Amino acid sequence: MKRTSMEGVMCPVARSLDVIGDWWSLLIVRDAQSGLRRFGEFQKSLGVAKNILAQRLRHLVEHGILETQPASDGSAWQEYVLTEKGRSLFPILVALGQWGQQHCFEAGEPRTRVLDKAHGQPVKPLEVRAADGRVLTVQDVRLERPPSQG
């Protein structure tokens, strides 16, 4: 089944999902943020088929989430490194993980956590805040759609 492109849609959520909206892509970015850089490292961590991994890595490079560079050890291999655009996905992955901790695990079930390296403490839950600092909920915001283009 071929995916429909959201490239021309006015919704930023839809356009974002067009780039990073499948689970393999987000898991690759998660692993890259944890320091993985090589095809084999991603393949071992994720257990994904090599053809799927190659396709997702190519897609992430084409969209500027990852870039390739020569291997840091001087070998003939290439490494995949997050770009600034890729690094800026960090809060999205933290928010998704925090949502998953709250809604996808039973009480006491072991889970991965994001800890502050300096203090070893769990990261505070992310919040959406107004320009004046107020915490906002979905009831406190509205979507403003651009005018139709004709």
N, C-alpha and C positions, 0 to 999 in steps of 0.2 A: 504494500500500500504506500503510495507516494504522499509525502507530506505537502500540505499547502503552505506556500511561503506567506509570511506576515510582513514582508519587507515594506510594503506600501501602506500598511495600516497606520492610522494616527495614534493608536494606543501604545504607549511605551512598554506596557507589560507584554503585549502581543509581540512587539518587535524584539524584546529581550528573550522571550521564549523561542523565537525563531533562531536565535544564536545559541542559547545555552539550555534549551528546554527539554532535553532528553537526559535521563539519569546518568548515562555514561559520561556525557560531557561535564556535568557537575561533579561527578566523582573523580574525573581526571583533574579538574581544577582543584578539588579538595586535596588530592594526592600531591599535586604540584605545589600547593601552599604548604604542604608538610615536608617538602624537599625532594620529592621524586623528580627525576629529570630524563630518564632513559626509557625507551619503548619497553624494554624487558622488565623494568621496575614497575611500570604501569600495568603491564600484562600480568605479572605475578601478583600484584596487590589486588587487582580487580577480577582476575580470572575470566576476562572477556576474550572472545575470539580475536585472533590477530587481525583479521580483515575488518572487523567492527572497530577495533582500537585504531587501526591505521586511518580509517575513514573519519573517526571523531577527532583524532589529532590533526588531520589535514583541515577539517572544518574549523577547529579552534585557531589554527594558524591563519587560515584565510580571513577570519573575522578579527584578527589582531588580539586574541586572548592569550595565545602562546606565540613564541617565536623560536625558531631553531637556531642553534649555534654549534660550532665545533665542540666536541667533547672536551671537558675540562682536564682530562687526563692525557690529552694528546693523541688518543686513539682515532681510528677512522670513523667512529660513530658520531652521530649528532645527538644533541640534547634539546629537550623542550623546556623553555624557561618562560615563566609568566611575564607578560608585559604589564605596564601600569594599568591598562584596561583589565587585565586578568586579575591583578592584585586587588583591584577595587571591588571584586566580587566577594571579598572576605566578609563584609557585614551580611551579605545575602546568605552565605553558607552558615554563618553563626546563627542568624535568625531562623533559618530552616532547621538547623540542629536543635535549637532551643524549642522550637515548635514540636519537633519529633520527640524530644525528651518528655515534654508535657503530655503529648497525645498518643504516642506510639509504643510506650513501654508500660509494663505492669509495675506496681510498687515493688521496690527491691530488686528489680531485674537489672543485671549489669548493663552498662552502656558507656560509650565514649563520652568524655566531657572535654570542654574547652577550659583550660586553666590559664591564669595569668602567670607567666614564667617567673616574674619577680617575687610573687608572694604565694604561689601555689594554690590560689583561691579560684573557685569557679567564676567565670565572667558574669557580670550582672546582666539580667535579661535586657535585651534591646528594647527601646521605647521610641515611639514616634512623637516628636515634640513640635509645637508651634514655634514660630520665630521668637515669641516672648518667653519660651521655656515650658509652657504648659504641656502636660502629657495629653495626647490626643487619642481618641478611639475612632472607630469607623463612623460612629454617630456624629463626630465633631468635624468631619471633612465632607467635601463635595468634589465631584469630578467636573472639570470644565473642559468641554469638548470644543475643538476649533470649529469655526463655521464651515459648512459644506462647501466643497469645491466644485459646485456647479451642476 
